Amino acid sequence: MSPVSSYRTLLGLSGGGYILGSFLARLPLAMSQLGVLLLVSDLTGSYGAGGASAGAIAVSNGLLAPAWGALADRIGQRRVLTVQSLGGAVAFLGILAIARTDLHWGWIAAMAAVAGVLLPQIGPMSRVRWRPITRNQPSQERLVQTAFSFEGAADEGAFVLGPALVGVGVSVASPPAAILLAAVLLGVFGTWFALHPFAVGPHPRSAEAEHGSSRLSPELIALCASQLIIGMIFGSVQTGTSVLATDAGHPGWAGYLHALLGVGSVIAGLAVAGLPDRFGLPDRLRWFALGLAVFALPLLLVDSIAALIIVLLLFGISIAPYMITTFTMGERITPPWRLGTVMTQLAAATVLGYAIGAAVAGQLADRGGHTWAWAVTVAAAGLAALVSWSSRNRLQRAIRAAAE
């Protein structure tokens, strides 16, 4: 089955409305971190404060997302995602209410942490739905792999449009306008996604499964580490980009510039479905990670917006394929009754990585500007290559064992 026919089959099974709605439901998470970073930086004049506040969303979301995923495995997605979507929208409004007062920025960071606790991980929850959607279809494994390529591209697309929408809000109105838009999108489309008929119900599990439900295997640790690193790349790139744009006198451009990172990523992500099966997943991960390391290096030479545009477009080429590969391997080695937990664990690691990357890059940027922030990006990309190459054999064995 060719990639084109696979995508056509998936569209026929799910419908265009589901594809669009699930994409729009992802935008609030993609908007939240940059929106809060710019809001607090604008109020305080400190990138460190902005990065810490954005990191508060990331840390709380990263710590609690697996618990939400495990709860969805137990009682079904519908109730869990509805509570998250409506609660997260209210928390966004709480951030705006505090921003209108004279309270210390730490109170905004605290409310941002509340929002992070409640923000749903739409991408991971959508990934859980594709195997049931494609049930009884010929070449189901190929369809699921194609669906994961789409999901990776959709996540990247959200992180293209999300920062761009933040940029529009900042340029046309103000940073609070971007947060308000995120609240509306989450309340409407997050709830729609939660109540959709494709929402997965609770999974029956055996006593043996219950006993091993909290086990974090070495293979999953390696995949979570890979996602933690890509999160560090996101956080540090976004912080460095915001610093350069602000120093150039165009703070509203930060969202547009960061969105460029996802343009090449979306295209490359969709193309992953066409890779031959003989190019195994562990091998894909290590070569895509090596691509991250190579394409990150030019960031250290960037000193203008024009140069940054070129570098970000090229750097994005390895990002979605890298993430698609980690999530696909996670799905391959995980039993259905635990899939929501594992998908959210991988997403949570990404968000925690963002928190680390944004916070460290923000502190360094206060001292040395955008180049110091991007030094974190380069270091993280090198670490990605190290982890992927060292874990290749273990991951290969796990995939083979799961297939038997």
Stockholm file with secondary structure:
# STOCKHOLM 1.0

chainA/1-404         MSPVSSYRTLLGLSGGGYILGSFLARLPLAMSQLGVLLLVSDLTGSYGAGGASAGAIAVSNGLLAPAWGALADRIGQRRVLTVQSLGGAVAFLGILAIARTDLHWGWIAAMAAVAGVLLPQIGPMSRVRWRPITRNQPSQERLVQTAFSFEGAADEGAFVLGPALVGVGVSVASPPAAILLAAVLLGVFGTWFALHPFAVGPHPRSAEAEHGSSRLSPELIALCASQLIIGMIFGSVQTGTSVLATDAGHPGWAGYLHALLGVGSVIAGLAVAGLPDRFGLPDRLRWFALGLAVFALPLLLVDSIAALIIVLLLFGISIAPYMITTFTMGERITPPWRLGTVMTQLAAATVLGYAIGAAVAGQLADRGGHTWAWAVTVAAAGLAALVSWSSRNRLQRAIRAAAE
#=GR chainA/1-404 SS CCHHHHHHHHHHHHCHHHHHHHHHHHHHHHHHHHHHHHHHHHHHSCHHHHHHHHHHHHHHHHHHHHHHHHHHHHHCHHHHHHHHHHHHHHHHHHHHHHHTSCCCHHHHHHHHHHHHHHCCCHHHHHHHHHHHHTTTCTTHHHHHHHHHHHHHHHHHHHHHHHHHHHHHHHHHTCHHHHHHHHHHHIIIIIHHHHHSTTCCCCCCCCHHHHHTTTCCCHHHHHHHHHHHHHHHHHHHHHHHHHHHHHHTTCTTHHHHHHHHHHHHHHHHHHHGGGSCTTSCHHHHHHHHHHHHHHHHGGGGGCCSHHHHHHHHHHHGGGHHHHHHHHHHHHHHTSCGGGHHHHHHHHHHHHHHHHHHHHHHHHHHHHHHCHHHHHHHHHHHHHHHHHHHHHSHHHHHHHHHHHHC
#=GC SS_cons         CCHHHHHHHHHHHHCHHHHHHHHHHHHHHHHHHHHHHHHHHHHHSCHHHHHHHHHHHHHHHHHHHHHHHHHHHHHCHHHHHHHHHHHHHHHHHHHHHHHTSCCCHHHHHHHHHHHHHHCCCHHHHHHHHHHHHTTTCTTHHHHHHHHHHHHHHHHHHHHHHHHHHHHHHHHHTCHHHHHHHHHHHIIIIIHHHHHSTTCCCCCCCCHHHHHTTTCCCHHHHHHHHHHHHHHHHHHHHHHHHHHHHHHTTCTTHHHHHHHHHHHHHHHHHHHGGGSCTTSCHHHHHHHHHHHHHHHHGGGGGCCSHHHHHHHHHHHGGGHHHHHHHHHHHHHHTSCGGGHHHHHHHHHHHHHHHHHHHHHHHHHHHHHHCHHHHHHHHHHHHHHHHHHHHHSHHHHHHHHHHHHC
//
